[in-house]
Amino acid sequence: MNKLGDSEINEYFEKHLPYRIRIMLAHYKLTQLGRAAKDDQWLAPCFEASVITGRLMLNVLGVFKRRNDELYSKKYREYEDDAVNAEDLGGTFVDANNLPENDKRLFERFIRMADKACAHLTTPQKHEWQDTHEAIRRICHYLRLHLFRPAGRPCLEIDEFLDGLQTTVLVNPAGTDVTVITRLGPFTIDTDEQVRNR
C-alpha cells in the first residue's frame, strides 16, 4: 500500500525532488560554469550539501552502505514509516547487487565520504573527493532510470544535466596518456546571471 496520495506524489515531483536535485547539482554547476572562485567561502558548504543530497537520493533509490563500506539494498518494508522512497513515488528500487562493479565502488566511496566528511564530525580521513561529480552524474542516471521514467514524470534538471554533459578525450601523441574531461555544456551565463541552454 502506498503511503502517499496522488496530490502528495505530485508535490514531490513538482517541488521537493527538483529542489533537492538542484542542491545535488549546485557544486558541479558552480565549479564547471566558472561562477565560483576557488576561495569562495560558499563553495565548501555547497560541496557538502551536494554530497549529502546525493547520499539522500541513493537512499531514496534503496541503496545504502554497511559499516564495512559494502553496498546493500533496502526493501520497502525495511524503511521507516515516514521515509519516502522510490516505490512510494511510482519508481523502482536499484538492486545494489546488480550495479556495475565501477558504480558499486564509486557509490561505496561516495557514501563513505558523505557519512564521514560531511554528515558527521570525525577524525581527519582521506576521501576521493575528485570522484564526486562522477558519482552525482551516475546518481542522476539511476534517478532517471528508476524513478522519473517508471513514474512517467519528466525531470528537466536531470535531463538538462545528463544530456548537456560533453566528454572530451585527449590522448598524447605517444598514446600513453589519456585525459578525459567531462563538462556541462553548451551553457552560457546571461547578463542577468540566469544560466540557460542555447
Buried (B, 14 or more C-beta within 10 A) or exposed (E): EEBBEEEBBEEBBEEEBBEBBBBBBBBBBBBBBEEBEEEEEEBEEBBBBBBBBBBBBBBBBBBBBEEEEEBEBBEBEEBEEEEBBBBBBBBBBBEBEEBEEEBBBBBBBBBBBBBBBBBEEEEEEEBBEEBBBBBBBBBBBBBBBBBBBBBEBEBEBBEBBBEEBEEEEEEEEEEEEEEEEBBBEEBEEEEEEEEEEE
